[in-house]
Amino acid sequence: MHPRGVISFPVTLSDGVHSRTEEVEFLVLPVTSRHDIILGREAIGDFNAHPSTAHGAVGVPTCTGVAIIHVNRHCFATESSKPTKIPKQTLRTEPEKWVLNKDFPDQTVTIGPAISGIVRTFLKQLLSKNVDVFAWQPVDMTGVPRNIAEHKLRVNPLFTPIVQKQCKMGPEQTKAMNEQVQDLLQAGIILLIRYQTWVANPVIVPKSNGAWRMCIDFKDLNKSCPKDCYPLPEIDLKVESG
């Protein structure tokens, strides 16, 4: 069981004559109980209280004397009744498609069914507080300034630039391609070039949600770039070393 938080407030123990107040820290738990508040060992130590099960009382030293608090037999009998049944939560069997940004309802976050309800709530709160770190459209991808980092293709100068023949595609794929190209142009991610040296065809592939993803056929360009003489680091080893 995971606590939802911690709360601290003053608690007063009194027998009507003598009283004592201490600041007590409580854990807030998502559970139904016969007792709304339970004083733990730390709280009993803060009050320097001395409980006696045989006498059904607890003694609390105060500035004016010892407060003797007796058990309320009627309340004790009532609390000894059967505890309130906690309603069973319906277990999820399918992942949840959750809308994080209401401005983009089609872009959902998939939350697996194995995550508990409490963790699911905390996860949604965390994502909602950091909704600005996600790129919801191409214009949100600001990129890194070129004075900080700049990448170039190491094309072998001995290779002749290759212009691929235009590949035809259906009207639906063409419409999706034009829309994505316009979005990239408006975001400044790509630029319009009138006289090209390398020409590669776009490839439109379907996504699992029915939308289209635009890719570029760079196989000719990849052949003209020399291979690195060292392998990339293994992700598993990098994670374990951290």
Secondary structure by P-SEA (a helix, b strand, c coil): ccccbbbbbbbbbbccccbbbbbbbbbbbcccccccccccaaaaaaacbbbbccccbbbbbccccbbbbbbaaaaaaaaaccccccccccccccccccccccccccbbbbbcccccaaaaaaaaaaaaaaccccccccccccccccccbbbbbbcccccccccccbbbbcaaaaaaaaaaaaaaaaaccbbbbccccbbbbbbbbbccccbbbbbbcaaaaaaaccccccccccaaaaaaac
